[in-house]
Protein backbone atom coordinates (compact mmCIF):
# COMPACT_ATOMS: atom_id res chain seq x y z
CA UNK A 1 0.00 0.00 0.00
CA UNK A 2 1.57 3.33 -1.04
CA UNK A 3 2.21 5.95 1.59
CA UNK A 4 -0.14 8.89 1.43
CA UNK A 5 1.39 12.36 1.73
CA UNK A 6 -0.21 14.93 3.97
CA UNK A 7 0.20 18.53 2.93
CA UNK A 8 1.20 21.38 5.20
CA UNK A 9 -2.18 22.99 4.53
CA UNK A 10 -3.99 19.87 5.75
CA UNK A 11 -1.89 19.83 8.92
CA UNK A 12 -2.58 23.52 9.51
CA UNK A 13 -6.34 22.95 9.08
CA UNK A 14 -6.34 20.11 11.62
CA UNK A 15 -4.42 22.29 14.10
CA UNK A 16 -6.81 25.21 13.56
CA UNK A 17 -9.87 22.99 14.08
CA UNK A 18 -8.36 21.53 17.25
CA UNK A 19 -7.64 25.00 18.65
CA UNK A 20 -11.13 26.29 17.84
CA UNK A 21 -12.74 23.29 19.51
CA UNK A 22 -10.60 23.39 22.67
CA UNK A 23 -9.61 26.99 23.34
CA UNK A 24 -11.70 28.87 25.90
CA UNK A 25 -11.75 32.62 26.57
CA UNK A 26 -12.76 34.52 29.70
CA UNK A 27 -15.54 37.08 29.12
CA UNK A 28 -12.89 39.82 29.18
CA UNK A 29 -10.74 38.05 26.59
CA UNK A 30 -13.77 37.29 24.42
CA UNK A 31 -14.72 40.95 24.62
CA UNK A 32 -11.27 41.95 23.41
CA UNK A 33 -11.53 39.55 20.47
CA UNK A 34 -14.89 40.98 19.37
CA UNK A 35 -14.35 44.56 20.54
CA UNK A 36 -17.21 44.32 23.03
CA UNK A 37 -17.58 44.64 26.80
CA UNK A 38 -17.66 41.59 29.10
CA UNK A 39 -21.31 42.50 29.86
CA UNK A 40 -22.15 42.31 26.14
CA UNK A 41 -20.39 38.93 25.96
CA UNK A 42 -22.54 37.71 28.86
CA UNK A 43 -25.67 38.91 27.02
CA UNK A 44 -24.55 37.14 23.82
CA UNK A 45 -24.12 33.92 25.82
CA UNK A 46 -27.57 34.32 27.38
CA UNK A 47 -29.07 34.94 23.91
CA UNK A 48 -27.41 31.76 22.60
CA UNK A 49 -25.21 33.64 20.13
CA UNK A 50 -22.04 32.48 21.90
CA UNK A 51 -21.40 29.12 23.53
CA UNK A 52 -19.95 29.01 27.02
CA UNK A 53 -18.37 26.22 29.01
CA UNK A 54 -18.67 25.92 32.80
CA UNK A 55 -15.44 27.04 34.45
CA UNK A 56 -16.49 27.53 38.06
CA UNK A 57 -13.34 25.88 39.40
CA UNK A 58 -10.47 26.94 37.19
CA UNK A 59 -6.98 26.03 38.37
CA UNK A 60 -8.22 25.42 41.92
CA UNK A 61 -9.73 28.87 42.41
CA UNK A 62 -13.16 30.32 41.85
CA UNK A 63 -13.48 32.14 38.54
CA UNK A 64 -16.23 33.98 36.67
CA UNK A 65 -18.11 30.70 36.18
CA UNK A 66 -17.89 30.40 32.40
CA UNK A 67 -15.56 30.68 29.46
CA UNK A 68 -16.52 31.28 25.86
CA UNK A 69 -15.49 28.78 23.21
CA UNK A 70 -13.19 29.99 20.44
CA UNK A 71 -15.36 28.09 17.96
CA UNK A 72 -18.45 30.13 18.88
CA UNK A 73 -16.45 33.39 18.76
CA UNK A 74 -15.31 32.52 15.24
CA UNK A 75 -18.86 31.63 14.16
CA UNK A 76 -20.26 34.84 15.65
CA UNK A 77 -17.53 36.93 14.04
CA UNK A 78 -18.35 35.41 10.65
CA UNK A 79 -22.08 36.06 11.17
CA UNK A 80 -21.59 39.80 11.66
CA UNK A 81 -19.34 40.45 8.67
CA UNK A 82 -20.99 42.78 6.18
CA UNK A 83 -20.94 41.80 2.51
CA UNK A 84 -20.24 45.24 1.03
CA UNK A 85 -20.66 44.04 -2.56
CA UNK A 86 -24.29 43.05 -1.95
CA UNK A 87 -25.09 45.93 0.37
CA UNK A 88 -27.86 48.04 -1.12
CA UNK A 89 -27.60 51.80 -0.82
CA UNK A 90 -30.49 53.33 1.12
C-alpha positions as CSV (number, residue, x, y, z in Angstrom):
1,X,0.0,0.0,0.0
2,X,1.6,3.3,-1.0
3,X,2.2,6.0,1.6
4,X,-0.1,8.9,1.4
5,X,1.4,12.4,1.7
6,X,-0.2,14.9,4.0
7,X,0.2,18.5,2.9
8,X,1.2,21.4,5.2
9,X,-2.2,23.0,4.5
10,X,-4.0,19.9,5.7
11,X,-1.9,19.8,8.9
12,X,-2.6,23.5,9.5
13,X,-6.3,22.9,9.1
14,X,-6.3,20.1,11.6
15,X,-4.4,22.3,14.1
16,X,-6.8,25.2,13.6
17,X,-9.9,23.0,14.1
18,X,-8.4,21.5,17.3
19,X,-7.6,25.0,18.7
20,X,-11.1,26.3,17.8
21,X,-12.7,23.3,19.5
22,X,-10.6,23.4,22.7
23,X,-9.6,27.0,23.3
24,X,-11.7,28.9,25.9
25,X,-11.8,32.6,26.6
26,X,-12.8,34.5,29.7
27,X,-15.5,37.1,29.1
28,X,-12.9,39.8,29.2
29,X,-10.7,38.1,26.6
30,X,-13.8,37.3,24.4
31,X,-14.7,41.0,24.6
32,X,-11.3,42.0,23.4
33,X,-11.5,39.5,20.5
34,X,-14.9,41.0,19.4
35,X,-14.4,44.6,20.5
36,X,-17.2,44.3,23.0
37,X,-17.6,44.6,26.8
38,X,-17.7,41.6,29.1
39,X,-21.3,42.5,29.9
40,X,-22.2,42.3,26.1
41,X,-20.4,38.9,26.0
42,X,-22.5,37.7,28.9
43,X,-25.7,38.9,27.0
44,X,-24.6,37.1,23.8
45,X,-24.1,33.9,25.8
46,X,-27.6,34.3,27.4
47,X,-29.1,34.9,23.9
48,X,-27.4,31.8,22.6
49,X,-25.2,33.6,20.1
50,X,-22.0,32.5,21.9
51,X,-21.4,29.1,23.5
52,X,-20.0,29.0,27.0
53,X,-18.4,26.2,29.0
54,X,-18.7,25.9,32.8
55,X,-15.4,27.0,34.4
56,X,-16.5,27.5,38.1
57,X,-13.3,25.9,39.4
58,X,-10.5,26.9,37.2
59,X,-7.0,26.0,38.4
60,X,-8.2,25.4,41.9
61,X,-9.7,28.9,42.4
62,X,-13.2,30.3,41.8
63,X,-13.5,32.1,38.5
64,X,-16.2,34.0,36.7
65,X,-18.1,30.7,36.2
66,X,-17.9,30.4,32.4
67,X,-15.6,30.7,29.5
68,X,-16.5,31.3,25.9
69,X,-15.5,28.8,23.2
70,X,-13.2,30.0,20.4
71,X,-15.4,28.1,18.0
72,X,-18.5,30.1,18.9
73,X,-16.5,33.4,18.8
74,X,-15.3,32.5,15.2
75,X,-18.9,31.6,14.2
76,X,-20.3,34.8,15.7
77,X,-17.5,36.9,14.0
78,X,-18.4,35.4,10.6
79,X,-22.1,36.1,11.2
80,X,-21.6,39.8,11.7
81,X,-19.3,40.4,8.7
82,X,-21.0,42.8,6.2
83,X,-20.9,41.8,2.5
84,X,-20.2,45.2,1.0
85,X,-20.7,44.0,-2.6
86,X,-24.3,43.0,-2.0
87,X,-25.1,45.9,0.4
88,X,-27.9,48.0,-1.1
89,X,-27.6,51.8,-0.8
90,X,-30.5,53.3,1.1
